[in-house]
Amino acid sequence: MSKLQILERKRIEKEQARLVAIIEATPDMVASGDSDGRATYCNPAGLRMLGFERLQELSAQHYLNVHPAWAEKLVRETGIPHAVAHGSWSGETALLRGGREIPVSQVILAHKGEDGQIEYLSTVVRDISALKESERRIMRLNRVYAVLSSINTTIVRTRSRQELFDETCRIAVEQGQFRFAWVGLFDAEGAHLTPVARAGFENGYLDRIVLSTRDDTAGCFRMLVQALRESKLVVCNDIENDPRMKCWREEAARRGYLSMAVFPLRCGTQVVGLLSLYAAERDFFDTVEMKLLVEIDDDISFGLDHIEKEERLNYLAYYDDLTGLPNRALFYDRLNQILPVAERQKTLVALLLVNLERMRDINETLGRAGGDTLLKMAARRLGESGMNVNHLAHFGAGYFAVALDNIQREADAAHTLEHDIASCLAKPFAVGGKELRVSAKAGIALFPSDGADADTLFRNADAALKKAKLAGDKYLFYTPELNARVAENLMLENKLRRALEREQLVLHYQPKIDLRTGNISGLEALMRWNDPDSGLVPPMQFIPLLEESGLILDAGQWALEQAAADFRRWRANGLPTPRIAVNVSAFQLRHKDFVGMVGRVLGDAGDMAASLGIEITESMIMHDIEASIRKLQVIRDMGLEIAVDDFGTGYSSLSYIARLPVNTLKIDRSFIAHITSRATDISITSAIVSLGRSLGLKVIAEGVETEGQKTLLQQLGCDEMQGYLFSKPLPSAEMETMLRRGINERP
């Protein structure tokens, strides 16, 4: 070997040594292997990357085994074939170290001999864990930034707290890719959290955890307590191992929650609730994310404060700040809404303007605070009296307004004043350690007679109130004539109430006569009022008032009980007492407890069902035919007979008549009055008799006053008659005499 060759060889060896030193010192993995899959070289960095100390440990296994399954498949099926075909391949794969994946960037080189065959493969691998973590951090930051941006946009456009909460949760899940987000609000004491908005994968999580913020509550959620007490963001980056999540880590693990953050939502300086975010990654919340979350917290709290102030302004525009009732503007608006409805339905609307008296004296004695307390208490009582708060308002200075819609008569307004409003204000008020009693004056205006719009009604109600104050009356209607009529009706109604209490109502009985035998076949019980001041009051003067005032319920029950008592007394005296029928009003039939009332009377009367009956007008039954059929069927099943009174005047459908559970049809007296002179009345009467016979019903003619009427009814085949031809309605004692006489001689 020449000296020149020796020098060249030394130079090459020196260069190789330098390259080996570089490879040995490089932080990247450099390795090579033969075509059999055995590693022939690996630099120290590579051995450290794989967790080996010597090359022999690596050479003992196939070099592809250092990859996880997905990376091994990628290298074997894509990387090596591509390198063989093209000389090299690069891509992102992963290595295994102690069972943990290490993301890497890998280059594979194929080395060929002079014959073109692969002699060996080499690879250069760089650990890109830090790069991947940085990418993940950037992605997480971008997600949080997106949440922050979208929430700020929501704050600008939303006008509702609930909408803000709902959108915050939705944005956190959809754009922030949080696994679950929810908002809870504290109760007044701050002791319990109530979820009001949620989004993402929950699967009943909130139903299982304890949302109390009291330390002494078993299993309380410590992070919620901490966020409330410290009023700052609280983070848990490892739910599985954090002691604060001890009670709930299993529930969180089932749903894939690995990290979470809880931060307080403030309205002004007060913490009103919490927002909780759950991530599917551990260590999600680092310092930068936490700063962004704090910014989100501040922005949401700003939005809540803005919404509250806006709601407060809107509230003050339509509600009285002192009492919480609608103010004049809102009350005017609502009144103008109900007036067109009343016009279409042909009903009345009453506007009551009520003023508490002596408010100036109360303010001077107890101070403005004491007067305000009284007004608050009065407003609360009025609101709890059963009146619709939407139809109640406070105008300041002790003035309240009440709108009564869908009323049928003027007296309903007076009833509300006397029974609802007056009774609320009659009880003493405890203010500042003193007991106060207040009185009130009121003015009443009626729609449509006293005004067609809210402004006119208020003006007229105010005029009536001023007149009531001057006259010393408790209340006055705007129209003087109406005042007189309502006063008269109320006086008569009060007398009727006393009549019920003092047993001034009596029953008179009118016999029903069998047209074949001439014998008494039944009795109709008719209510009369024996007024000590004016004597016997005709039914048409007090029965309608009983129905309007609702007293008919008590009076009707009394009539049924009295008829049963008279029947028992007569039967006990050995009299041949026929079945007694008691009239029932439409108000009674429509009442929800009508059937129950009848059952209770029969229960008290023993076996009276077979001795009593009820009479109901045809028009009353047809008002709500299906409900009437259901109720009458129950009463019929009790054993009572049911008669349809005034038949022929109610425009009945024959299909419904066939379904009615009744026993008797009573031909209206208007057809009987002219039956001997009008062919149409004869035809109608004959048709009703035929209808009754075909349906298996008994037919009774009312108002029979002449022998000619009786004879014609007999010829038409009518079953019974009732009228002055035989007897007018008689008091109980006279009816008893007639029944006694009927034992030995026919009437």
C-alpha positions in Angstrom: 0.0 0.0 0.0 1.5 3.3 -1.0 2.0 6.1 1.3 -0.7 8.1 -0.4 -3.2 5.3 0.1 -2.3 5.0 3.7 -2.9 8.7 4.2 -6.3 8.5 2.3 -7.3 5.6 4.5 -6.4 7.5 7.7 -8.4 10.4 6.4 -11.5 8.2 5.8 -11.2 6.6 9.2 -10.8 9.9 10.8 -13.9 11.2 8.9 -15.9 8.0 9.9 -14.9 8.5 13.5 -16.1 12.1 13.3 -19.4 11.0 11.8 -19.8 8.2 14.4 -19.1 10.8 17.1 -21.8 13.0 15.7 -24.3 10.2 15.4 -23.5 9.0 18.9 -24.0 12.5 20.3 -27.2 13.4 18.3 -30.4 13.7 20.4 -32.3 11.9 17.6 -32.4 8.1 17.3 -30.2 6.7 14.5 -30.5 3.0 13.9 -30.0 0.4 11.2 -31.1 -3.2 10.7 -30.8 -6.1 8.3 -33.5 -7.5 6.0 -34.3 -10.1 8.6 -35.6 -7.5 11.0 -32.6 -7.6 13.4 -31.2 -4.3 14.6 -27.5 -4.0 13.8 -26.9 -0.5 15.2 -28.7 2.1 17.5 -27.1 5.2 18.9 -27.3 6.0 22.6 -30.2 8.5 22.1 -32.2 5.8 20.4 -31.6 3.3 23.1 -32.6 5.9 25.7 -35.7 6.7 23.7 -36.7 3.0 23.7 -35.7 2.4 27.3 -32.8 0.0 26.5 -29.3 0.1 27.9 -27.5 -2.1 25.3 -27.9 -2.9 21.6 -28.3 -6.6 22.4 -31.6 -5.9 24.2 -32.9 -4.3 21.0 -31.4 -6.9 18.7 -33.1 -9.6 20.6 -36.5 -8.7 19.0 -37.7 -7.6 15.6 -37.1 -3.9 15.2 -40.8 -3.4 14.2 -41.8 -4.5 17.6 -40.7 -1.2 19.1 -43.8 0.4 17.5 -47.4 0.3 18.8 -49.6 -1.8 16.6 -50.9 1.1 14.4 -47.4 2.5 13.8 -45.9 -1.0 13.2 -48.6 -1.5 10.5 -47.9 1.9 8.9 -44.1 1.2 8.8 -44.4 -2.4 7.5 -47.1 -1.8 4.9 -46.3 1.7 3.8 -42.9 3.0 5.1 -40.5 0.2 4.1 -42.1 -0.6 0.7 -42.0 3.1 -0.2 -38.3 3.3 0.9 -37.4 0.2 -1.1 -39.1 1.6 -4.1 -37.9 5.2 -3.9 -35.0 5.1 -1.5 -36.6 6.8 1.4 -39.9 7.5 3.3 -40.8 9.9 6.1 -43.9 10.2 8.3 -45.2 10.5 11.8 -45.3 7.3 13.8 -44.8 6.3 17.4 -42.4 4.3 19.6 -43.2 2.2 22.7 -41.4 2.9 25.9 -42.6 1.1 29.0 -46.0 0.6 27.4 -46.4 4.3 26.7 -46.5 5.7 23.2 -44.0 8.4 22.2 -45.0 10.4 19.1 -42.1 10.6 16.7 -41.2 11.9 13.2 -39.5 9.0 11.4 -37.3 8.7 8.2 -36.6 5.3 6.7 -33.7 4.8 4.2 -33.2 1.7 2.0 -29.5 0.9 1.2 -28.8 -1.2 -1.9 -25.7 -3.0 -3.0 -24.1 -3.0 -6.4 -26.4 -5.7 -7.5 -29.4 -3.5 -6.7 -30.5 -5.7 -3.7 -31.3 -4.2 -0.3 -28.3 -4.7 2.0 -29.8 -3.0 5.1 -32.3 -0.4 6.3 -31.6 2.7 8.4 -33.9 5.1 10.2 -33.7 8.5 11.9 -36.3 9.1 14.5 -37.1 12.4 16.3 -39.2 12.6 19.5 -42.0 15.2 18.8 -43.8 14.8 22.1 -43.1 18.5 23.0 -44.3 19.6 19.5 -47.5 17.5 19.9 -48.2 18.9 23.3 -47.7 22.4 22.0 -50.1 21.7 19.2 -52.6 20.3 21.7 -52.2 23.4 23.9 -52.7 25.6 20.9 -55.8 23.7 19.9 -57.2 23.9 23.5 -56.4 27.6 23.6 -58.1 28.1 20.2 -61.2 26.3 21.6 -61.2 28.5 24.7 -60.7 31.6 22.6 -63.6 30.5 20.4 -65.8 30.1 23.5 -64.7 33.5 24.8 -65.5 35.2 21.5 -68.9 33.5 21.0 -70.0 34.2 24.6 -69.1 37.9 24.1 -71.2 37.9 21.0 -74.0 36.3 22.9 -73.7 38.9 25.7 -74.2 41.7 23.1 -77.4 40.4 21.6 -79.1 38.5 24.5 -81.7 40.1 26.8 -82.4 37.1 29.0 -80.5 35.5 31.7 -81.8 32.1 30.7 -80.8 32.6 27.1 -77.3 33.6 28.2 -76.9 30.5 30.4 -78.2 28.2 27.6 -76.0 29.7 25.0 -72.9 29.6 27.3 -73.4 25.8 27.9 -74.0 25.2 24.2 -71.0 27.2 23.1 -68.7 25.5 25.6 -69.7 22.0 24.3 -69.9 22.8 20.6 -67.0 25.2 20.1 -64.9 24.5 23.2 -65.4 20.7 22.8 -66.0 20.3 26.5 -67.6 17.0 27.3 -70.2 18.6 29.6 -71.2 22.1 30.8 -73.8 23.3 33.2 -75.0 26.4 35.1 -76.5 26.4 38.5 -78.1 29.2 40.5 -78.1 29.5 44.3 -81.2 29.8 46.4 -81.8 32.8 48.6 -79.6 31.4 51.4 -76.9 30.2 49.1 -77.2 26.7 50.5 -78.3 24.8 47.5 -77.5 25.0 43.8 -80.3 24.4 41.2 -79.2 23.5 37.6 -80.9 25.9 35.1 -78.9 25.2 31.9 -76.8 22.3 30.6 -75.3 20.9 27.4 -73.2 17.9 26.4 -73.0 14.4 27.8 -74.6 14.3 31.2 -76.5 10.9 31.4 -78.1 11.8 34.8 -74.9 13.1 36.4 -76.6 16.1 38.1 -79.3 13.9 39.5 -76.7 11.8 41.3 -74.4 14.4 42.9 -75.2 16.5 46.0 -75.6 20.2 45.0 -75.6 21.5 48.6 -73.0 24.1 49.6 -73.2 23.3 53.3 -70.1 21.6 54.7 -72.2 19.6 57.1 -74.2 18.0 54.2 -73.1 14.4 53.6 -71.4 14.0 50.2 -71.5 17.7 49.4 -69.5 18.7 46.3 -66.4 20.2 47.7 -65.4 22.1 44.6 -68.7 23.9 44.5 -68.3 24.8 48.1 -64.8 26.1 47.5 -65.8 28.1 44.4 -68.6 29.8 46.4 -66.6 30.4 49.6 -63.5 31.8 47.8 -65.5 33.4 45.0 -62.8 32.4 42.4 -62.1 29.9 39.7 -61.5 26.3 41.1 -59.8 23.7 38.8 -59.3 20.0 39.1 -56.9 18.6 36.5 -57.1 14.9 37.6 -60.6 13.9 38.7 -59.5 10.3 39.3 -57.0 11.2 42.0 -58.2 14.6 43.4 -59.5 14.1 47.0 -62.1 16.8 46.5 -63.7 14.5 44.0 -63.6 11.4 46.2 -67.4 11.0 46.4 -68.0 11.6 42.8 -65.0 10.4 40.9 -66.8 7.1 39.8 -69.7 9.0 38.5 -67.3 11.3 36.6 -65.2 8.4 35.3 -68.3 6.6 33.9 -69.0 9.7 31.7 -65.4 10.3 30.7 -64.8 13.4 32.8 -61.1 13.7 33.5 -60.7 17.5 34.3 -63.1 20.1 35.4 -63.3 23.8 36.3 -65.9 25.6 38.4 -66.1 29.4 38.5 -68.6 31.7 40.2 -71.1 33.9 38.3 -71.6 37.3 39.8 -74.3 39.8 39.5 -72.7 43.0 40.7 -70.7 41.9 43.8 -73.0 39.0 44.7 -72.3 35.4 43.6 -75.5 34.1 42.1 -74.4 30.9 40.6 -71.7 28.7 39.2 -70.6 27.5 35.7 -69.0 24.1 35.6 -66.9 22.8 32.6 -65.8 19.1 32.2 -63.0 18.1 29.8 -62.2 14.6 28.5 -58.4 15.2 28.9 -56.3 15.3 32.0 -54.3 18.4 32.8 -56.5 20.4 30.5 -56.5 23.6 32.5 -53.0 25.2 32.6 -52.2 28.8 33.5 -53.1 30.2 30.1 -56.4 28.4 29.9 -57.2 29.5 33.5 -56.6 33.1 32.6 -59.0 32.8 29.6 -61.6 31.1 31.9 -61.3 34.0 34.3 -61.9 36.4 31.5 -64.9 34.3 30.4 -66.2 34.4 34.0 -65.8 38.2 34.1 -67.6 38.6 30.8 -70.5 36.4 31.8 -70.8 38.3 35.1 -70.8 41.6 33.2 -73.5 40.2 31.0 -75.6 39.2 34.0 -75.2 42.6 35.6 -76.2 44.3 32.4 -79.3 42.1 31.9 -80.3 42.7 35.6 -80.1 46.4 35.2 -82.0 46.3 31.9 -84.7 44.1 33.5 -84.8 46.5 36.4 -85.5 49.4 34.1 -88.2 47.4 32.2 -89.7 46.4 35.5 -89.8 50.0 36.8 -91.5 51.0 33.5 -94.4 48.6 34.1 -94.5 47.8 37.8 -94.8 49.7 41.0 -91.5 49.4 42.8 -93.1 49.5 46.3 -95.8 46.8 46.0 -94.6 44.8 42.9 -98.1 45.3 41.3 -98.6 46.5 37.8 -98.5 50.3 37.5 -100.9 52.6 35.6 -99.2 52.1 32.2 -99.3 48.3 32.3 -102.8 48.2 33.9 -104.1 50.5 31.1 -102.6 48.2 28.5 -104.1 45.0 30.0 -107.5 46.7 30.5 -107.5 47.7 26.8 -106.8 44.1 25.9 -109.8 42.6 27.8 -112.3 45.2 26.7 -112.6 43.9 23.1 -112.9 40.4 24.4 -115.8 41.5 26.6 -117.4 43.3 23.7 -117.3 40.1 21.6 -118.6 37.9 24.4 -121.3 40.5 25.4 -120.1 40.5 29.0 -119.4 43.3 31.5 -116.1 44.7 32.8 -116.0 46.5 36.0 -113.2 49.0 36.9 -112.9 49.4 40.7 -110.8 52.4 41.9 -110.1 51.8 45.6 -108.5 54.3 47.9 -107.2 53.6 51.4 -108.3 56.3 53.8 -106.2 58.3 56.3 -102.9 57.5 54.5 -101.7 61.0 55.2 -102.3 60.6 58.9 -100.5 57.3 58.9 -97.5 58.7 57.1 -97.3 61.6 59.6 -97.7 59.3 62.6 -95.5 56.3 61.6 -93.3 58.0 59.0 -93.1 57.2 55.3 -91.5 53.9 56.0 -94.5 52.8 58.1 -96.9 54.0 55.4 -95.0 52.0 52.8 -95.1 48.9 55.0 -98.9 49.2 55.2 -99.2 49.6 51.5 -97.1 46.5 50.9 -99.1 44.5 53.3 -102.4 45.7 51.8 -101.1 44.8 48.3 -100.1 41.4 49.4 -103.5 40.7 51.0 -105.3 41.9 47.9 -103.1 39.7 45.7 -103.7 36.7 47.8 -107.5 37.2 47.9 -108.1 35.2 44.8 -108.2 38.2 42.4 -106.1 38.0 39.3 -102.9 40.0 40.1 -102.7 40.9 36.4 -106.0 42.7 36.9 -104.8 44.5 40.1 -102.6 47.6 40.2 -101.2 50.2 42.5 -101.1 53.8 41.4 -99.4 55.3 44.5 -100.7 57.3 47.4 -102.9 54.3 48.5 -104.8 54.0 45.3 -105.5 50.5 44.0 -107.3 49.6 40.8 -109.1 46.3 40.1 -110.5 45.1 36.7 -113.2 42.4 36.9 -113.8 40.8 33.5 -116.4 38.3 32.4 -119.0 39.4 34.9 -122.7 38.9 34.2 -124.3 41.6 36.4 -123.5 44.9 38.1 -123.9 43.4 41.6 -120.8 41.1 41.0 -118.7 44.2 41.3 -120.3 45.1 44.6 -119.9 41.5 45.8 -116.1 41.7 45.1 -115.8 44.9 47.0 -117.8 43.7 50.0 -116.7 40.1 50.2 -113.1 40.1 48.8 -111.6 43.6 49.1 -113.4 44.7 52.2 -112.7 41.4 54.0 -109.0 41.7 53.1 -108.7 45.2 54.5 -110.9 44.6 57.6 -108.3 42.6 59.5 -105.9 44.8 61.5 -102.4 45.5 60.2 -99.4 45.2 62.5 -97.0 48.1 61.5 -94.1 49.3 63.7 -95.4 47.4 66.7 -98.8 49.1 66.4 -102.1 47.6 65.3 -103.7 49.6 62.5 -107.2 49.3 61.0 -107.9 50.9 57.7 -111.0 51.6 55.6 -111.4 52.3 52.0 -113.7 54.1 49.6 -114.3 52.9 46.0 -115.7 54.2 42.7 -117.0 51.8 40.1 -117.3 52.2 36.3 -118.8 49.6 34.0 -117.9 48.7 30.5 -119.6 49.3 28.1 -122.2 51.7 29.7 -119.7 54.0 31.4 -116.9 54.0 28.9 -115.6 52.1 25.8 -111.9 52.5 26.7 -109.6 52.4 29.7 -109.1 56.1 29.9 -112.8 56.9 30.0 -113.5 54.1 32.5 -110.7 55.5 34.8 -112.1 59.0 34.5 -115.6 57.9 35.4 -114.4 55.5 38.2 -112.4 58.4 39.7 -115.5 60.6 39.5 -117.6 58.0 41.3 -114.8 57.6 44.0 -114.8 61.4 44.6 -118.5 61.4 45.0 -118.4 58.4 47.4 -115.9 60.3 49.6 -118.1 63.4 49.6 -121.3 61.4 50.3 -119.6 59.2 53.0 -120.6 56.0 51.1 -118.3 52.9 51.0 -118.6 52.8 47.2 -120.6 54.3 44.4 -121.2 53.4 40.8 -120.7 56.0 38.2 -124.4 55.9 37.2 -126.8 57.0 40.0 -129.6 54.8 38.7 -127.3 51.8 38.8 -126.4 52.6 42.4 -130.0 52.4 43.3 -130.6 49.2 41.4 -127.5 47.5 42.8 -128.3 48.7 46.3 -131.8 47.2 46.0 -130.5 43.9 44.7 -127.9 43.7 47.5 -130.5 44.5 50.1 -132.8 41.8 48.7 -129.8 39.4 48.6 -128.9 40.1 52.2 -132.6 39.5 53.2 -132.5 36.2 51.3 -129.3 35.2 53.2 -131.1 35.9 56.4 -134.2 34.1 55.2 -132.1 30.9 54.7 -130.5 31.3 58.1 -133.9 32.0 59.8 -135.8 29.2 57.9 -138.1 31.7 56.2 -138.2 29.6 53.0 -141.1 27.1 52.8 -142.3 24.5 50.3 -145.7 24.5 48.7 -146.9 21.4 46.9 -149.0 21.1 43.8 -150.6 17.8 43.1 -150.2 15.8 39.8 -153.4 14.0 38.7 -153.7 10.7 36.9 -156.0 11.5 33.9 -157.3 7.9 33.9 -158.2 7.5 37.6 -158.4 11.1 38.8 -156.2 10.2 41.8 -153.2 12.2 43.0 -150.2 10.5 41.4 -147.4 12.8 42.5 -146.5 16.2 44.0 -144.3 19.0 42.8 -142.4 20.9 45.6 -142.3 24.6 44.8 -140.1 27.0 46.8 -141.7 30.1 48.5 -140.3 32.9 50.6 -142.4 33.8 53.6 -141.0 37.3 54.2 -142.0 38.7 57.6 -142.0 42.3 56.2 -144.0 41.7 52.9 -145.5 38.3 53.3 -145.3 35.6 50.7 -142.9 36.7 47.9 -143.6 35.4 44.4 -140.9 33.0 43.0 -140.1 35.2 40.0 -138.9 37.9 42.4 -136.4 35.9 44.4 -135.5 32.7 42.5 -133.4 34.5 39.8 -131.6 36.4 42.6 -130.9 33.1 44.4 -129.3 31.8 41.1 -127.3 35.0 40.4 -125.9 35.2 44.0 -125.1 31.5 44.2 -127.5 31.0 47.2 -129.5 28.6 45.1 -127.0 25.9 46.0 -127.9 26.1 49.7 -131.6 26.8 49.0 -131.7 23.8 46.5 -130.2 21.4 49.0 -132.6 22.7 51.7 -135.6 22.1 49.3 -134.5 18.5 48.7 -134.0 17.8 52.4 -137.3 19.5 53.4 -139.2 17.5 50.8 -137.7 14.3 52.2 -138.6 15.4 55.7 -142.3 16.2 54.7 -142.5 12.8 53.0 -141.3 10.9 56.0 -143.7 12.8 58.3 -146.7 12.2 56.1 -145.8 8.5 55.6 -145.3 8.2 59.4 -148.9 9.5 59.9 -150.2 6.8 57.6 -150.9 9.0 54.6 -150.7 7.6 51.1 -147.9 10.0 50.0 -147.0 9.9 46.3 -143.5 10.7 44.9 -142.4 14.3 45.4 -140.5 16.1 42.6 -138.1 19.0 43.5 -137.1 21.6 40.9 -133.4 21.9 40.1 -131.9 25.1 38.6 -129.3 25.3 35.9 -126.8 26.7 38.4 -127.2 23.6 40.6 -126.9 21.1 37.7 -123.7 22.8 36.5 -122.1 22.7 39.9 -119.4 20.1 40.3 -120.8 18.8 43.6 -124.4 18.5 42.5 -124.5 14.7 42.2 -122.6 14.4 45.5 -125.1 16.7 47.2 -128.0 14.6 46.0 -126.3 11.5 47.2 -125.7 13.0 50.7 -129.3 14.0 51.0 -130.5 10.5 50.1 -128.0 9.0 52.4 -129.3 11.0 55.3 -132.9 10.2 54.3 -132.5 6.4 54.3 -134.5 4.7 51.5 -136.0 8.0 50.2 -134.7 7.6 46.6 -137.9 5.7 45.5 -140.0 8.5 46.9 -138.2 11.6 45.5 -137.6 13.0 42.0 -136.1 16.1 40.3 -137.4 18.3 37.6 -135.0 20.0 35.2 -136.0 22.3 32.4 -135.4 21.2 28.8 -133.2 24.2 27.9 -131.0 23.6 30.9 -130.2 20.0 29.9 -129.4 21.0 26.3 -126.9 23.6 27.5 -124.2 20.9 28.0 -125.9 17.8 26.9 -123.0 15.3 27.4 -122.3 16.5 31.0 -126.0 16.5 31.7 -126.4 13.0 30.6 -123.5 11.8 32.8 -124.9 13.5 35.9 -128.5 12.5 35.3 -127.5 8.9 34.7 -125.8 8.7 38.1 -128.9 10.3 39.8 -131.2 7.9 37.9 -129.1 5.0 39.1 -129.7 6.2 42.7 -133.4 5.5 42.2 -134.7 9.0 41.7 -137.2 9.8 38.9 -136.2 12.6 36.5 -138.7 14.8 34.7 -138.0 17.2 31.8 -139.9 20.4 32.6 -141.1 22.9 30.0 -140.7 20.3 27.3 -141.2 21.6 23.8 -139.5 25.0 24.3 -135.8 24.0 24.4 -135.2 23.0 20.7 -134.2 19.5 21.7 -132.6 17.1 19.3 -134.6 13.8 19.1 -131.4 11.8 19.1 -130.4 13.4 22.5 -133.9 13.0 24.0 -133.6 9.3 23.3 -130.4 9.2 25.2 -131.5 11.1 28.2 -131.9 9.0 31.4 -135.4 10.5 32.2 -138.8 9.1 33.2 -141.2 11.9 32.4 -141.8 14.7 29.9 -143.8 17.7 31.1 -145.6 19.6 28.3 -145.0 23.4 28.7 -148.0 25.3 29.9 -147.7 27.6 26.8 -149.0 24.8 24.6 -151.8 23.9 27.1 -153.2 27.4 27.5 -154.7 27.5 23.9 -155.0 23.8 23.2 -158.8 24.1 22.8 -158.5 26.9 20.3 -155.3 26.5 18.3 -154.8 23.6 16.0 -151.0 24.0 16.1 -151.0 23.6 19.9 -153.1 20.4 19.6 -150.6 19.0 17.0 -147.6 19.8 19.2 -149.2 18.3 22.3 -150.2 15.2 20.4 -146.7 14.9 19.0 -145.1 15.1 22.5 -147.6 12.5 23.8 -146.7 10.2 20.9 -143.0 10.8 21.4 -143.2 10.0 25.1 -145.2 6.8 24.5 -142.7 5.6 21.8 -139.8 6.2 24.3 -141.6 4.6 27.2 -141.9 7.9 29.1 -144.7 9.3 31.1 -146.2 12.6 29.8 -147.6 15.3 32.1 -149.4 18.5 31.0 -148.8 21.6 33.0 -151.1 24.6 33.6 -154.4 22.8 33.1 -157.2 25.2 34.2 -160.4 24.1 32.3 -162.4 21.0 31.9 -162.1 21.3 28.1 -158.3 21.2 28.4 -158.6 18.1 30.6 -161.0 16.3 28.3 -158.8 17.0 25.2 -155.7 15.7 27.0 -157.5 12.5 28.0 -158.5 12.0 24.3 -154.9 12.5 23.2 -153.7 9.9 25.7 -151.8 12.2 28.1 -150.9 10.4 31.3 -151.2 13.1 34.0 -152.1 16.7 34.4 -151.1 19.5 36.8 -152.8 22.9 37.3 -155.4 25.1 39.0 -158.3 23.0 37.7 -157.5 20.5 40.5 -155.4 22.6 43.0 -153.1 25.5 43.3 -149.7 24.9 45.2 -150.6 24.4 48.8 -148.6 24.8 52.1 -147.4 21.6 53.7 -150.3 21.6 56.3 -153.0 22.0 53.6 -151.3 19.4 51.4 -151.4 17.0 54.4 -155.2 17.7 54.8 -155.7 16.9 51.1 -153.8 13.7 51.4 -155.7 12.7 54.5 -159.0 13.4 52.7 -157.9 11.3 49.8 -157.9 8.2 52.0 -161.7 7.9 52.1 -162.9 10.1 49.2 -161.6 11.0 45.8 -160.6 14.5 45.2 
